[in-house]
Amino acid sequence: MFLEKIKSGESGVLLYGITPPKEETAPERVAEIARKTIERLAALDIDALVVYDVQDESARTQEERPFPFLKAHDPFDFASRYLGTLNVPKIIYRPAGKFSPEELTAWLEGLHQHNFYPVFVGIPAPDFPVKTSLAEAYKIWSSHRDTSVIGAVTIPERHAVLKDEDVRMLDKMSCGVSYFISQCVFNVGYAKEVIEALANSCQAHDKKFPTVIFTLTACGSAKTLHFMEWLGIHVPDELKEDLKTSDNILQKSVNVCLGIASELTAFCTERSIPFGFNIESVAIRKEEIEASVHMANEIGQMLKTRGVRK
């Protein structure tokens, strides 16, 4: 149903996002991780599974990375080889600029054969040598537009600084993008500003509004909070202090995320804007993974109760 929901602009889309195991992980351990992931998610009522491409973004900032970067398994290989029995569509991230047109063409054919869907993301640093521009990558994908959909990333924090996220989104929409997955939202005001700017731009250019899928993630420790900020996620000062001083930072962050989901649901529903949520599980701690599954269930039920999700 994911394909139909995006093509029809239906609200209430629910995704779950994971990162592949680290590249150094032994094959039998990779298989075990995949088995546990499938068991955990089999009962979840989600429309698709997002599998991220993990990149080293250290060149993006001079601040020291809170956690060491460890290369992960290729997301397409992991999803196609290990997650086949999880009967939901897979959305695979890929930094298009790192690959040649021929490599991207072959990769897209592989996705098409598995009924996977691509999301092209930017290069890890501004000075990274680009093999294929985003515009070229979208053109290569266009041969699949009748039977597929392609997504892109939106970053509310970037709009807060540059005030041009709506322009970037319109450019990608003109290349065939029909839905956007946001960077993790902890500043609900930033998310609303992007929606309002894009709504105004779509109206001015007589464009159909794309589906915007807001990413939410639980935060289980002060170190995880610091890492999120290193990634560029803006956490308002008051909320940051509340999390740091909480007796249970994980439960506090879950409550915050559920509140954000409720607020954005009301905001988008009032404006007849197609939207959804992507619940991330990027931590390896069992408690944080279980919290993300709880969030997905709670948000799914909330969307059904409000008549947004069928």
Solvent accessible surface area in square Angstrom, and as a share of the most:
residue,aa,sasa,rsa
1,M,146,0.65
2,F,0,0.00
3,L,37,0.18
4,E,92,0.41
5,K,14,0.06
6,I,5,0.02
7,K,91,0.38
8,S,76,0.49
9,G,22,0.21
10,E,40,0.18
11,S,27,0.18
12,G,0,0.00
13,V,0,0.00
14,L,2,0.01
15,L,0,0.00
16,Y,3,0.01
17,G,0,0.00
18,I,15,0.08
19,T,43,0.25
20,P,3,0.02
21,P,12,0.08
22,K,70,0.30
23,E,92,0.41
24,E,137,0.62
25,T,29,0.17
26,A,42,0.33
27,P,96,0.60
28,E,127,0.57
29,R,106,0.39
30,V,1,0.00
31,A,47,0.36
32,E,61,0.27
33,I,49,0.25
34,A,3,0.02
35,R,120,0.44
36,K,83,0.35
37,T,14,0.08
38,I,31,0.16
39,E,107,0.48
40,R,78,0.28
41,L,3,0.02
42,A,71,0.55
43,A,99,0.77
44,L,15,0.07
45,D,72,0.38
46,I,14,0.07
47,D,14,0.07
48,A,0,0.00
49,L,0,0.00
50,V,0,0.00
51,V,0,0.00
52,Y,26,0.10
53,D,28,0.15
54,V,40,0.23
55,Q,28,0.12
56,D,60,0.31
57,E,52,0.23
58,S,46,0.29
59,A,78,0.61
60,R,94,0.34
61,T,39,0.23
62,Q,192,0.85
63,E,92,0.41
64,E,147,0.66
65,R,45,0.16
66,P,23,0.15
67,F,67,0.28
68,P,107,0.68
69,F,61,0.25
70,L,78,0.39
71,K,128,0.54
72,A,9,0.07
73,H,44,0.20
74,D,45,0.24
75,P,3,0.02
76,F,30,0.13
77,D,64,0.33
78,F,3,0.01
79,A,0,0.00
80,S,29,0.19
81,R,172,0.63
82,Y,47,0.18
83,L,0,0.00
84,G,61,0.59
85,T,118,0.68
86,L,7,0.03
87,N,146,0.75
88,V,31,0.18
89,P,38,0.24
90,K,7,0.03
91,I,0,0.00
92,I,0,0.00
93,Y,18,0.07
94,R,19,0.07
95,P,1,0.01
96,A,0,0.00
97,G,6,0.05
98,K,67,0.28
99,F,43,0.18
100,S,28,0.18
101,P,52,0.33
102,E,128,0.57
103,E,83,0.37
104,L,0,0.00
105,T,63,0.36
106,A,69,0.53
107,W,19,0.07
108,L,4,0.02
109,E,75,0.33
110,G,14,0.13
111,L,2,0.01
112,H,75,0.33
113,Q,139,0.62
114,H,84,0.37
115,N,108,0.55
116,F,18,0.07
117,Y,20,0.08
118,P,3,0.02
119,V,0,0.00
120,F,3,0.01
121,V,21,0.12
122,G,46,0.44
123,I,49,0.25
124,P,17,0.11
125,A,9,0.07
126,P,123,0.78
127,D,123,0.64
128,F,63,0.26
129,P,102,0.64
130,V,84,0.48
131,K,125,0.53
132,T,1,0.01
133,S,44,0.29
134,L,59,0.30
135,A,66,0.51
136,E,87,0.39
137,A,0,0.00
138,Y,5,0.02
139,K,159,0.68
140,I,41,0.21
141,W,5,0.02
142,S,34,0.22
143,S,95,0.61
144,H,19,0.09
145,R,112,0.41
146,D,125,0.65
147,T,80,0.47
148,S,10,0.06
149,V,6,0.03
150,I,0,0.00
151,G,0,0.00
152,A,0,0.00
153,V,32,0.18
154,T,2,0.01
155,I,44,0.22
156,P,7,0.04
157,E,22,0.10
158,R,62,0.22
159,H,12,0.06
160,A,25,0.19
161,V,120,0.69
162,L,96,0.48
163,K,124,0.52
164,D,43,0.22
165,E,1,0.00
166,D,17,0.09
167,V,82,0.47
168,R,79,0.29
169,M,1,0.01
170,L,21,0.11
171,D,85,0.44
172,K,38,0.16
173,M,27,0.12
174,S,81,0.52
175,C,41,0.25
176,G,17,0.17
177,V,6,0.03
178,S,36,0.23
179,Y,0,0.00
180,F,0,0.00
181,I,1,0.01
182,S,7,0.04
183,Q,36,0.16
184,C,4,0.02
185,V,3,0.02
186,F,4,0.02
187,N,21,0.11
188,V,34,0.20
189,G,30,0.29
190,Y,50,0.19
191,A,1,0.01
192,K,48,0.20
193,E,70,0.32
194,V,4,0.02
195,I,1,0.00
196,E,79,0.35
197,A,21,0.16
198,L,0,0.00
199,A,32,0.24
200,N,99,0.51
201,S,16,0.11
202,C,4,0.03
203,Q,152,0.68
204,A,84,0.65
205,H,116,0.52
206,D,135,0.70
207,K,93,0.40
208,K,139,0.59
209,F,28,0.12
210,P,7,0.05
211,T,2,0.01
212,V,2,0.01
213,I,0,0.00
214,F,4,0.02
215,T,2,0.01
216,L,0,0.00
217,T,8,0.05
218,A,8,0.06
219,C,0,0.00
220,G,10,0.09
221,S,36,0.23
222,A,58,0.45
223,K,110,0.46
224,T,26,0.15
225,L,1,0.00
226,H,80,0.36
227,F,39,0.16
228,M,8,0.04
229,E,56,0.25
230,W,8,0.03
231,L,55,0.27
232,G,31,0.30
233,I,12,0.06
234,H,71,0.32
235,V,3,0.01
236,P,38,0.24
237,D,112,0.58
238,E,139,0.62
239,L,26,0.13
240,K,46,0.19
241,E,100,0.45
242,D,60,0.31
243,L,0,0.00
244,K,111,0.47
245,T,93,0.54
246,S,36,0.23
247,D,158,0.82
248,N,84,0.43
249,I,26,0.13
250,L,29,0.14
251,Q,86,0.38
252,K,68,0.29
253,S,0,0.00
254,V,3,0.02
255,N,79,0.41
256,V,27,0.16
257,C,0,0.00
258,L,45,0.22
259,G,38,0.36
260,I,12,0.06
261,A,0,0.00
262,S,33,0.21
263,E,74,0.33
264,L,0,0.00
265,T,1,0.01
266,A,40,0.31
267,F,18,0.08
268,C,0,0.00
269,T,72,0.42
270,E,132,0.59
271,R,102,0.37
272,S,103,0.67
273,I,8,0.04
274,P,16,0.10
275,F,2,0.01
276,G,0,0.00
277,F,0,0.00
278,N,0,0.00
279,I,0,0.00
280,E,26,0.12
281,S,16,0.10
282,V,68,0.39
283,A,30,0.24
284,I,160,0.81
285,R,104,0.38
286,K,132,0.56
287,E,89,0.40
288,E,8,0.03
289,I,27,0.14
290,E,84,0.38
291,A,12,0.09
292,S,1,0.01
293,V,24,0.14
294,H,82,0.37
295,M,0,0.00
296,A,1,0.01
297,N,77,0.39
298,E,78,0.35
299,I,2,0.01
300,G,6,0.06
301,Q,107,0.48
302,M,34,0.15
303,L,0,0.00
304,K,81,0.34
305,T,105,0.61
306,R,108,0.39
307,G,65,0.63
308,V,22,0.13
309,R,13,0.05
310,K,191,0.81
